[in-house]
Amino acid sequence: MDFNKALQPGAKVYFIGIKGTGTCALAELMHNTGITVSGSDRPEVFYTDSILKELGIPYHESFEAEHIQPGLDLVIYSAAYSFETNPEMAEAQRLSLSILKYTDALGYYSLGFDSSGVAGVHGKTTTTAMAGTLIRGAGLPAQILVGSAVKGFNDRSTLNLGKKYFVAETCEYRRHFLSFHPQRIILTSVESDHQDYYPTYESIRDAFMEYGRLLPSASTGEAGELIYCADDPGAAEVAAAFEKEGRGITLVPYGFTADGDYQITSYQVSDERAVMQVTGFPGELRLRIPGRHEALNAAAALALTSSLVKKEFGDGKGGDGWNEERRENVRRALEDFRGSKRRSEIIGEVGGILFMDDYGHHPTAVNTTLAGLKEFYPKRRLIVSFMSHTYTRTASLLDEFAASFEKADMVILHKIYGSAREEYHGGVTGKTLFEKTKAQHDNVLYVEEPLEAMDLLKGILKPGDLFVTMGAGDNWKLGSSLYEYYRGAGR
């Protein structure tokens, strides 16, 4: 299989499942390099429909074997589909075409650049988006791929600034990130998750270790860098293991407890802005998104940006490549950063009620996000709708979930949003989580279906409230519907 030919201008690449966030983003990057891109997906309308149409990328809204033609140089498929059930994949296989899973294609694409991967159980989407924002501020020739739409990227998952560097969000699920070819890795966090694939903490930790071992060692020339969160026990454990192994990679810690240039030395919140200082970056850095975890993400993004700035603009004699204009552009870019889709995303404010949506679906993410919101909006009553995602995660982390809502003034829980990829035969349900949470929180309600909570919340919400839908399920529809209701009521 000549994948190099398939990634050259003029090649013909077909995407099966082209509307997916990741597949659409890779399709856009390939399209921008002169590759002829087409594809297929289901007829349901997704936010990527408008992106594909704007780019002029043709796609079918069905999966038919006749869509696959012998002249295709490469077929890329989403992991949501299989050779057994998708006729296009089966036809590509019958024709002996080159065919790759999306994550493998992303890996081959990364070979064409000085590439950096952003990984971790929490924070990788926002950190990648922040890194892209700062990289643009610093004037670096890079491409960015994020696992969610980013407001500052024109509501897309990509940013195309040049062809030298590539920064991508890389996923640990089923070890997908092992296809990537990193020169640098940001490691935000390591803890138990995806229990359907990683039954123990050790199993997921070891996967991150495998990923880190893909970094080039000093013996091969330029040492790779592991930029890791010193505040996260799992990330720090991985870094310590690499130090003990003596692999010859550069370890770059960041965080409140870090040593070196990326220690956060101060963090304060005032007037819905966070103000922070980092040891190796003169002056204040300001954020308009809430939470100390976002300060950590910003420090990680700054560390990666600084590494690329040194490589691109450094004098080769120890100079770091920064000048005051670059620093000021990066400060301004960080303050202008408004997050990505479903990451503390502000839907809008109407009638004095602020509506927000967040993808947090792990107890640690729920706890840190709610703590950040309470600190950022201390005068608002915090009301949370939470829908747990996957039965295996909920069962494995039941006590942790029940304790994660401490900062909320009121919690509405729903049924568990299951996943087709898991097999679960236990007895944990959304009501199980409700009973556990009720024992620790004074104000918890249970409504099986999220939209059935509409009438209840119309009688509860009042001016000054912050209403947040959280989770990887579809309870975001509740917040969206309530927002539209109050908008209509105000007309």
MARVOMAR-533700 format. One record per residue (C-alpha): residue in three letters; x, y, z. Coordinates in steps of 0.05 Angstrom, whole numbers, plus 5000, padded with zeros to 4 digits. Layout:
<rs>
ALAXYZ;...
</rs>
This chain:
<rs>
MET500050005000;ASP503250664977;PHE500251135029;ASN505351675011;LYS502351714941;ALA495351744971;LEU497152355012;GLN500052754954;PRO496453314916;GLY492053024861;ALA490652374898;LYS483452134906;VAL481351984977;TYR474351754998;PHE471851815070;ILE466651335098;GLY463251705155;ILE465752385130;LYS461152785176;GLY464652565239;THR468453115276;GLY475252785266;THR474052515196;CYS471253175171;ALA477253545200;LEU482253075166;ALA478353125101;GLU478853885105;LEU486353875117;MET487353385059;HIS482853805014;ASN486954425030;THR493354065007;GLY490453924938;ILE487853214950;THR481253064915;VAL476652874973;SER469652574972;GLY465752125019;SER459251875049;ASP455251875113;ARG448251805141;PRO442852305119;GLU442252625189;VAL444353355190;PHE450653485231;TYR454554135241;THR459853885193;ASP454853885135;SER455754635127;ILE463354575130;LEU463554035075;LYS458854435031;GLU462755075041;LEU469154715020;GLY465754404960;ILE467253694983;PRO462053234952;TYR458952674994;HIS453352174990;GLU448152115045;SER447851365041;PHE452650775039;GLU452450424971;ALA457649964941;GLU457350324874;HIS460150954907;ILE466950604911;GLN470650644845;PRO477150294825;GLY480950954814;LEU480951144888;ASP487951204918;LEU485551124990;VAL479150975029;ILE478851225101;TYR473350975146;SER470651185214;ALA471350675270;ALA463750705276;TYR463150245215;SER465449535199;PHE467049105139;GLU461448635158;THR455849145158;ASN458149725113;PRO457449575038;GLU462550115018;MET467949825062;ALA466549125036;GLU466949384964;ALA473549744977;GLN476249095005;ARG473648694945;LEU477149174898;SER483649124938;LEU483849874948;SER488350185001;ILE483850265062;LEU485350565131;LYS481650695195;TYR481251435211;THR486251405268;ASP491251035225;ALA490351545169;LEU491552105219;GLY497951745239;TYR500451715167;TYR498552445158;SER502652635219;LEU508952345185;GLY508952935137;PHE510253445193;ASP513953595257;SER508053325297;SER505653415368;GLY500153005401;VAL495653235458;ALA493252655502;GLY490152525570;VAL483652285602;HIS481453015613;GLY482853675580;LYS485853465514;THR480553805470;THR481154485504;THR488754435510;THR489354285435;ALA484654865418;MET488655325464;ALA495255095434;GLY492555255364;THR490355935388;LEU497156105418;ILE500855815358;ARG496956275313;GLY498656855359;ALA506056675355;GLY505856655279;LEU507955925271;PRO506755545205;ALA502454985233;GLN496154575223;ILE491654415283;LEU486453855290;VAL481753865350;GLY476553365371;SER471053895374;ALA469054525338;VAL472755145364;LYS469555835365;GLY476056175348;PHE477155705289;ASN470755945255;ASP466855385290;ARG471254855258;SER475854325285;THR481754535243;LEU486455125236;ASN490955165175;LEU496855635185;GLY502255285146;LYS505454615130;LYS511354545178;TYR508254345245;PHE502153925261;VAL498653915329;ALA492953415339;GLU488553165395;THR490152425402;CYS485451915435;GLU487251365484;TYR481050945471;ARG483150265443;ARG490250545438;HIS488350955377;PHE493851455392;LEU499250925378;SER498351065303;PHE500851785313;HIS508151995303;PRO509652525355;GLN515852945367;ARG512453225428;ILE506752985472;ILE502553385521;LEU500052925575;THR494453255615;SER492052695659;VAL492051945670;GLU486751585711;SER481851015704;ASP476951095646;HIS474050705587;GLN473050115633;ASP470149705575;TYR477149695546;TYR481749865605;PRO479149465664;THR484449735713;TYR488250385724;GLU494750015708;SER492149815640;ILE490550525618;ARG496950795650;ASP500950285610;ALA497550515545;PHE499951225558;MET506850945571;GLU506650595503;TYR504851265471;GLY510551625506;ARG515451105480;LEU513851335409;LEU517651985424;PRO524552015393;SER530351935442;ALA536552365445;SER540551795414;THR536551885349;GLY538352625343;GLU533353125371;ALA530152875436;GLY522652855439;GLU518953225494;LEU513752985544;ILE510153605569;TYR506353335630;CYS501853595685;ALA505753565750;ASP499253655789;ASP496153025761;PRO498552395798;GLY497851945738;ALA501452405689;ALA506952515741;GLU507551755750;VAL508451655676;ALA513852205673;ALA517451905733;ALA517451225699;PHE520651525637;GLU525851875679;LYS527451215713;GLU527950855646;GLY532951375621;ARG529851395552;GLY533152045533;ILE526952465524;THR525953165553;LEU521053205610;VAL517453875615;PRO512853945676;TYR507354465682;GLY502354645736;PHE501654945805;THR506654455835;ALA511454415775;ASP518654615776;GLY521455025719;ASP518755525669;TYR511555285669;GLN509855325742;ILE503455725754;THR505556195809;SER498956565818;TYR491656485799;GLN486056965816;VAL478957075792;SER475957765785;ASP469958025744;GLU469157355707;ARG476457345686;ALA482056905711;VAL488857225718;MET494956775723;GLN502556815721;VAL507456295696;THR514756295717;GLY518056315649;PHE513156785614;PRO513557515636;GLY507257885656;GLU500057675668;LEU496057185628;ARG488457265627;LEU482956755613;ARG475556855602;ILE473856125614;PRO472855865685;GLY476855385727;ARG483755235753;HIS483854635706;GLU483455145648;ALA489555495677;LEU493154825674;ASN490954735601;ALA493555435585;ALA500355275617;ALA500854635575;ALA499055015511;LEU504255545528;ALA509655015540;LEU508254695472;THR507955375437;SER514555575469;SER517854935444;LEU515655085373;VAL517555825379;LYS524555625400;LYS525255145342;GLU522455635291;PHE525456295315;GLY531056095363;ASP538256255344;GLY540755545357;LYS545255805413;GLY540355775470;GLY535856355449;ASP528556195462;GLY525756545400;TRP521056995439;ASN520657745430;GLU515858235462;GLU511358275401;ARG510457525400;ARG509157505475;GLU503958055470;ASN500457705412;VAL500257055452;ARG497457415514;ARG492057735471;ALA490457075437;LEU489556715504;GLU484857245531;ASP480757215467;PHE480156455472;ARG472756275482;GLY473155525486;SER470654965441;LYS463954645430;ARG461154295492;ARG466954515537;SER463855015585;GLU460355285524;ILE455855875537;ILE449355765499;GLY446756445517;GLU443556865572;VAL436257055573;GLY431957315630;GLY438057355674;ILE439156595667;LEU445856375638;PHE445455725599;MET451755305590;ASP453554615563;ASP459554185581;TYR462053505558;GLY464853305626;HIS463152565635;HIS468352325686;PRO467852475760;THR474352865761;ALA472053295702;VAL465253405733;ASN468153615800;THR473554075772;THR468854395722;LEU463454535774;ALA468654815823;GLY471255275768;LEU464255515751;LYS462655655824;GLU469056055832;PHE467956425767;TYR460556585780;PRO460156625856;LYS453657005857;ARG449756525813;ARG445755925836;LEU448855325801;ILE443754825774;VAL446354205738;SER443153695693;PHE447753085688;MET447052475644;SER452251935657;HIS455451605596;THR456450845592;TYR454150345644;THR461250075655;ARG464050765672;THR458150915718;ALA458650255754;SER466250285762;LEU466251005788;LEU459451025822;ASP461951305889;GLU466351815854;PHE460552055811;ALA456052125872;ALA461252565907;SER462752995846;PHE456853475851;GLU458853815916;LYS459254515885;ALA452454485852;ASP446554805888;MET441654325853;VAL442753695812;ILE437953365763;LEU440152665744;HIS437652245685;LYS438151545657;ILE444851285634;TYR446651435562;GLY449150755539;SER454250595486;ALA453750075430;ARG460949885441;GLU459949615512;GLU456848985540;TYR454049075610;HIS450048575649;GLY450048895718;GLY444549255755;VAL447149975758;THR442250485728;GLY441151235730;LYS436851125791;THR442650775826;LEU446951395816;PHE441151825841;GLU440551425906;LYS448051465917;THR448252205903;LYS442152355946;ALA445852076006;GLN451252615997;HIS447453205969;ASP441353565997;ASN438153785932;VAL438053225880;LEU432253045833;TYR431452475784;VAL427952535716;GLU428951925671;GLU428652285603;PRO432152955600;LEU426753325561;GLU421553105612;ALA424953575661;MET422754185620;ASP416454355659;LEU419854215725;LEU425554695710;LYS420855245684;GLY418355285756;ILE425355265786;LEU429855715744;LYS430056455761;PRO434257065744;GLY441457005768;ASP441756245758;LEU447055865718;PHE443955245686;VAL449054735660;THR447854095622;MET453653615632;GLY455552945604;ALA457052585538;GLY449752405528;ASP444152805494;ASN441553205554;TRP444553815520;LYS437853835484;LEU434654015551;GLY438854645559;SER437854835487;SER430354745492;LEU429855145556;TYR434055705526;GLU429455745466;TYR423355725511;TYR425756325552;ARG427756695489;GLY420756595462;ALA417556795528;GLY421357455527;ARG418857665458;
</rs>
